[in-house]
Amino acid sequence: MPRGSSELKRTPMPARRANPRRYFAKAIPETVRRQVLARDDRACCRCGHSVIGQRYSLHHRKPRSQGGEHTTANLVTLCGTGTTGCHGWVESFRDRAREAGWLVPRSVDPATVQVRTWQHGLAWPGDTWIPVD
């Protein structure tokens, strides 16, 4: 059969219906992103390495899937992605990460949970880090 014949053309795939349960993430607002990076001195809060020119994440301490929002109290700068660097460590060692405040349970407000940072030790998150005395 010659090319271009109607018998060789494939029928289009039927349109897929959108999954109503699928979660579409909204991007972190640029103003909040800048605030968090400035508060964290553009360094990983866990290890202190600079994130300038490196892969980094603004990690949600209370996951978005559990109602976590894009707030300065809920976001911390971590080097790496969800599988590498300190962000990978937090995702791999979730119990230890909860003890240090890197993860927050579903029923808890992130602003009420202290975080262990390399620079301040235990500190309260927010627009600035408030060290615990």
C-alpha positions, -999 to +999 in steps of 0.1 A: +000+000+000+013+035-008+023+059+019-004+083+030-031+058+024-061+063+047-059+027+058-024+033+073-035+064+093-040+057+129-071+067+147-066+094+174-066+083+210-098+091+228-095+122+250-086+114+286-108+128+313-091+148+340-087+130+373-107+151+398-084+139+426-052+151+410-036+179+429-023+208+408+004+227+427+005+264+426+039+280+425+053+297+455+047+335+451+079+353+442+076+377+472+075+347+496+104+330+478+125+361+481+116+365+518+125+329+526+158+330+507+168+363+523+159+350+558+180+319+553+209+339+539+206+320+506+220+289+524+207+255+534+192+257+568+203+222+577+240+222+566+248+258+559+260+254+523+253+283+500+225+275+474+237+302+450+242+285+417+233+251+432+202+229+432+180+238+461+144+235+473+121+256+494+109+227+515+073+227+529+076+216+566+039+208+565+033+192+531+009+209+508-010+176+505-018+180+542-028+216+541+006+232+542+007+267+527+033+289+511+042+309+542+076+319+556+069+298+587+062+267+566+091+271+541+128+265+547+157+265+522+173+231+518+201+221+494+193+194+468+161+180+455+136+157+472+161+128+466+195+145+470+212+167+495+196+178+527+162+177+512+167+141+503+178+134+539+147+150+553+125+129+530+145+097+538+147+101+576+113+114+583+112+105+621+145+123+627+133+152+605+101+155+627+122+156+658+143+185+644+112+204+631+119+198+594+085+181+591+054+190+609+023+168+615-009+174+597-027+188+628+000+213+638+006+249+628+042+251+615+046+285+632+043+268+666+071+242+659+108+251+664+134+241+638+170+231+644+191+252+621+228+251+616+231+289+623+207+294+652+203+260+668+167+257+678+147+287+664+112+298+658+104+302+621+088+333+605+099+363+586+131+361+607+146+333+628+140+338+665+166+317+684+153+298+715+171+308+746 
